[in-house]
C-alpha cells in the first residue's frame, strides 16, 4: 500500500461528521472515522484531527496528550490510512501515561477495526 499524505481537520463540522461515523475505543485513545465528503476529497490524501477534552486534565496535559497523538498518527497513519477518509483521534486520560509503543499498537488496532466497519457500511450502501 502506498504511503498517503495527511491534511488537517480544522472545522467543527468536520469533527461532527466524524463523530457520526465509526468509533473505536482502545485503552490509550478513541478513533472516529468517516468518508471524506466528495467536494473535499483529494486523491492520495486523508484528513486527520486531534482533540482532548477537559477530562484529560488542564491545558498542559491536554496539549501533551495531543502532541503524543500527533506523533503516533505521524508514525502509523501514512502507511495504514485509507485514501479519502477522515480520522479524529481523541485523547483519554491514559494517553498521558501509556507507553508510546502501546499507543502505536492501540492506534493500529483501532484503524484495522474501523476500516472493517467502514468497508461493511460501504458494502451495505452499494446494495441499496
N, C-alpha and C positions, 0 to 999 in steps of 0.2 A: 504494500500500500504506500502511495506517495505521501510525503510529508506535506501537510497543509499549512497555510498561514492563518493567523488569527486577526480578527477585528474586535474591537471592544464594544460591549453593550454599554450605552450611556443613558438612554432614555427610559423613563419609568415604564412606559408602555411595553418596551421590550422585556423588562423584568416580569411584568404582569402576564405577558403572553407565555413566558417560560413557566411561570407558576401554574398555568392551566395545563401544561404538558405533562411529561413523565417525571416523577420524583423518586429518587433512590437515596435512602439513608444508609450511612455507614458510621462506624464509631468516630471517625475523625472529621467528616463533612457530610453535607447534603448536596446532591446534584439534581438540578432540574434541567430538562432538555426538551426542546421542541424544534420543529422545522422552521427555518428562516422564511419569512414571507417572500414571495416571488420577486416583488419590486426591490427588495433589499439584498437578495441573494447574489453572490458573486462566485464564479467558478474557481475552484481551488482554495476556497476560504471558508472558515467557520467563524462564529462570533462567540465571545465569552465575556461574562460579567462576574463580579465578586461582590459579596455583601456579608456583613456581620452585624447582628442586632445588639442591643444593649445587654442582652442576656450573657453575651460573651464576656463583657467587662467594660471598663472605661475606655476612653479614646485610645490610650496607649495599647491596651490589649487588643482592641478591635483592629487597629492598624497593623499590629504584629501578626494577628491571625490572617488578615487579608494578604500580607506580604508572603506568608507561608503558603497560602492557597495559590497566589500568583506564581511562586516558584514551582509548586507541584504541577500546576497547569502547564507551565513552560516546559517541564520535563516530560509530561505524559501526553498532552493533547495533540501536539503536532503530528505524532505518529499514530495516534489512536482515534482521533476525532473523525466525524463524518462530515463530508462537504455539505454546505448549505444547512447547517444545524446550529442552533443557539444553545449555549450551555450557561447555566448560572451556578456558581459554586458558593455555597452558604457555609460560613464558619459555625462551628459548635464550640462549646467550652473546652472540649478535649482537643480541638485543633491546636491550642497553645502548647500543650504538654505531650502530645503524641509524637513518638519518634518519626522523623521525616520519611524514612523508608516505609513505615506503616501508613503514613499519609499518602504516599505514592501508590501503595497497594490498594488503599481504600478508593482512591480516585479511579484506578484501573478497573477494579471490580464493579464500581458504580457505573462506569462508562459501558462496560460489557452488558450489564443488566439493562441499562437504559436503551442501548441500541437494539437489544432483543425486543423490548417492549415497543419501541418506536417502529421497528420493522413489522411487528404484528399489527399495529394500528394502521400502517400504510397498506398492508395486505387487505385488511378489512375495508378500508376506504376504496380500494380498487375494485372490489367485488360488488360494490353497491351501484 
